[in-house]
């Protein structure tokens, strides 16, 4: 398995980065502004604020692959997230999570199994991958699993212990 922490990424503003920029655990979530699950931004921001001091970073990955639900430019995405949900966690550039142009990060993440033992393609917007400090996937949560669910919070607590 590739070192997920060192896969090259770009921020929403176009700067080079990687998950290594965040020394603790990371919750990677593909996000969209025009999805029925978009209100999960509020729960993700709460997780980011509640666990920031303990080392967790939430990273949003805008994706337009699911019914075109993230059509905006980087500026539009940034404005929507900050004004509508007060998002303070980092956002990456718009990224393909499935298919022929799947980003190398998602090529690694999608090898991880969810609680039912299923790996493979991201199902929809707001699929969550919890990585430990070393970049290993320790939890995969499907889109309808709310950020504040017992499964997600429990996994975060466990990886922070």
FENFEN-V114796 format. One record per residue. N is the residue number from 1. PSI is psi in radians with two decimals (none if undefined). OMEGA is omega in whole degrees, 0 to 359 (NA if undefined). NEAR is the number of other C-alpha atoms within 8 Angstrom. Layout:
n->[N & N]
psi->[PSI & PSI]
omega->[OMEGA & OMEGA]
near->[NEAR & NEAR]
This chain:
n->[1 & 2 & 3 & 4 & 5 & 6 & 7 & 8 & 9 & 10 & 11 & 12 & 13 & 14 & 15 & 16 & 17 & 18 & 19 & 20 & 21 & 22 & 23 & 24 & 25 & 26 & 27 & 28 & 29 & 30 & 31 & 32 & 33 & 34 & 35 & 36 & 37 & 38 & 39 & 40 & 41 & 42 & 43 & 44 & 45 & 46 & 47 & 48 & 49 & 50 & 51 & 52 & 53 & 54 & 55 & 56 & 57 & 58 & 59 & 60 & 61 & 62 & 63 & 64 & 65 & 66 & 67 & 68 & 69 & 70 & 71 & 72 & 73 & 74 & 75 & 76 & 77 & 78 & 79 & 80 & 81 & 82 & 83 & 84 & 85 & 86 & 87 & 88 & 89 & 90 & 91 & 92 & 93 & 94 & 95 & 96 & 97 & 98 & 99 & 100 & 101 & 102 & 103 & 104 & 105 & 106 & 107 & 108 & 109 & 110 & 111 & 112 & 113 & 114 & 115 & 116 & 117 & 118 & 119 & 120 & 121 & 122 & 123 & 124 & 125 & 126 & 127 & 128 & 129 & 130 & 131 & 132 & 133 & 134 & 135 & 136 & 137 & 138 & 139 & 140 & 141 & 142 & 143 & 144 & 145 & 146 & 147 & 148 & 149 & 150 & 151 & 152 & 153 & 154 & 155 & 156 & 157 & 158 & 159 & 160 & 161]
psi->[2.42 & 2.67 & 1.71 & -0.50 & -0.38 & 0.19 & 2.23 & 2.34 & 2.93 & 2.42 & 2.95 & -0.50 & 0.10 & 0.10 & 2.56 & 2.44 & -3.06 & 2.98 & -0.28 & -0.31 & -0.28 & 1.80 & -0.43 & -2.85 & 2.67 & 2.36 & 1.92 & 2.21 & 2.19 & 2.23 & 2.82 & 2.55 & -0.33 & 0.76 & 2.68 & -0.36 & 0.00 & -0.58 & -0.24 & -0.32 & -0.69 & -0.78 & -0.64 & -0.72 & -0.67 & -0.78 & -0.79 & -0.78 & -0.75 & -0.57 & 0.01 & -0.81 & -0.42 & 0.04 & -0.07 & 2.42 & 2.25 & 2.33 & 2.10 & 2.39 & 1.63 & 2.40 & 2.33 & 0.35 & -0.18 & 1.67 & 0.54 & 0.64 & 0.08 & 1.21 & -0.21 & 2.87 & 2.98 & -0.74 & -0.72 & -0.71 & -0.83 & -0.83 & -0.81 & -0.86 & -0.74 & -0.69 & -0.60 & -0.69 & 0.05 & 0.57 & 2.21 & -0.17 & 2.76 & 2.52 & 2.42 & 3.01 & 2.81 & 2.30 & 2.51 & 2.24 & -0.25 & 2.92 & -2.99 & -0.54 & 0.39 & 2.32 & 2.52 & -0.58 & -0.79 & -0.41 & -0.63 & -0.87 & -0.70 & -0.08 & -0.32 & 2.55 & 2.63 & -3.01 & -0.43 & 0.02 & 0.33 & 2.16 & -2.96 & -2.83 & 2.60 & 2.33 & -0.65 & -3.10 & 2.62 & 0.52 & 2.39 & 2.38 & 2.14 & 2.14 & 2.46 & -3.12 & -0.41 & -0.08 & 0.08 & 2.40 & 2.11 & -0.05 & 2.42 & 2.18 & 2.19 & 2.86 & -0.68 & -0.09 & 2.00 & 2.56 & -0.55 & 0.25 & 2.75 & -0.63 & -0.83 & -0.87 & -0.74 & -0.73 & -0.69 & -0.83 & -0.73 & -0.75 & -0.36 & -0.24 & none]
omega->[179 & 176 & 184 & 182 & 184 & 176 & 181 & 179 & 174 & 177 & 179 & 179 & 173 & 180 & 176 & 178 & 171 & 178 & 176 & 176 & 181 & 189 & 182 & 176 & 181 & 172 & 182 & 184 & 173 & 189 & 177 & 185 & 187 & 184 & 175 & 180 & 183 & 177 & 176 & 175 & 181 & 179 & 177 & 178 & 177 & 177 & 181 & 181 & 183 & 187 & 181 & 182 & 181 & 171 & 180 & 171 & 171 & 179 & 178 & 181 & 179 & 182 & 182 & 186 & 184 & 180 & 176 & 187 & 172 & 185 & 190 & 171 & 178 & 181 & 179 & 178 & 180 & 181 & 180 & 184 & 183 & 183 & 184 & 186 & 179 & 184 & 176 & 181 & 183 & 175 & 177 & 177 & 179 & 192 & 171 & 181 & 179 & 170 & 186 & 181 & 179 & 179 & 179 & 177 & 181 & 173 & 177 & 185 & 185 & 172 & 181 & 179 & 173 & 183 & 179 & 180 & 181 & 174 & 175 & 188 & 170 & 185 & 187 & 175 & 174 & 168 & 188 & 176 & 178 & 179 & 176 & 184 & 180 & 179 & 177 & 178 & 181 & 177 & 175 & 185 & 183 & 189 & 185 & 175 & 183 & 180 & 182 & 179 & 179 & 181 & 182 & 181 & 179 & 180 & 178 & 179 & 182 & 182 & 179 & 182 & NA]
near->[3 & 4 & 7 & 10 & 9 & 8 & 10 & 7 & 9 & 12 & 12 & 11 & 8 & 7 & 7 & 8 & 10 & 11 & 13 & 8 & 6 & 8 & 8 & 9 & 16 & 15 & 12 & 12 & 12 & 13 & 12 & 13 & 10 & 7 & 8 & 5 & 9 & 11 & 7 & 10 & 10 & 10 & 11 & 11 & 14 & 8 & 12 & 13 & 8 & 7 & 10 & 10 & 7 & 6 & 10 & 13 & 13 & 14 & 12 & 12 & 13 & 13 & 15 & 13 & 10 & 8 & 5 & 7 & 12 & 13 & 6 & 7 & 6 & 10 & 7 & 8 & 11 & 9 & 9 & 10 & 12 & 10 & 8 & 7 & 10 & 9 & 10 & 7 & 10 & 8 & 10 & 14 & 12 & 10 & 11 & 11 & 14 & 11 & 6 & 4 & 7 & 11 & 10 & 7 & 8 & 10 & 10 & 11 & 9 & 11 & 8 & 12 & 12 & 11 & 8 & 5 & 6 & 8 & 9 & 8 & 7 & 9 & 7 & 7 & 13 & 14 & 14 & 13 & 13 & 14 & 14 & 12 & 9 & 7 & 12 & 8 & 11 & 10 & 14 & 13 & 11 & 10 & 12 & 7 & 8 & 9 & 10 & 9 & 8 & 6 & 6 & 13 & 10 & 8 & 11 & 9 & 8 & 7 & 9 & 9 & 4]
